[in-house]
Amino acid sequence: MEAKVKWRGDLSFTGSAESGFNLPLSASLDVAGKGDGFRPMELLATGLAGCTAMDVISILQKKRQEVTDFEVQVHAERASEHPKVFTSAVIEYFISGHNLDEAAVVRAIELSATRYCPAQAMFQNVFPMELKYHIYEDKGDGERELVKSGLYKQ
């Protein structure tokens, strides 16, 4: 895998990778940045969320679960002193659909955490992660009802 960043001036860059897409990167205003792009640590958290999200939705589709909406949020804590690394994270899966099977959801999360997601595999060796899930029944017209919440434990 190849990736690079090109300086745009001040503390702003454009990142690109083999996929051909570009992404603005910047430092926050409080450290003399322009605030006109993602912060690098935000990209790491977003990459973690995206990696596990792709696994989980793919597995749920293979299990013929009728998912109508899906979101993964990563809440990462950082050290207060430099280099301000991640010290822990909570990954939350919000799954809406019709008659979703909790066992299928938990198994999809498990497979992502233990077998498929390289970001999780790498980061779990560095800091603890808690995996939570919230299953909603889709009522239509943007309405949903929480059916089950839980915590996946490895």
ABEGO torsion letter per residue (X at the ends): XBBBBBBAEEABBBBBBAAGBBBBBBBBAAAGBAGABBBAAAAAAAAAAAAAAAAAAAAAAAAGBBBABBBBBBBBBBBABOAGBBABBBBBBBBBEBGBBAAAAAAAAAAAAAAABAAAAAAAAABBBBBBBBBBBBAEGGBBBBABBBBBBX
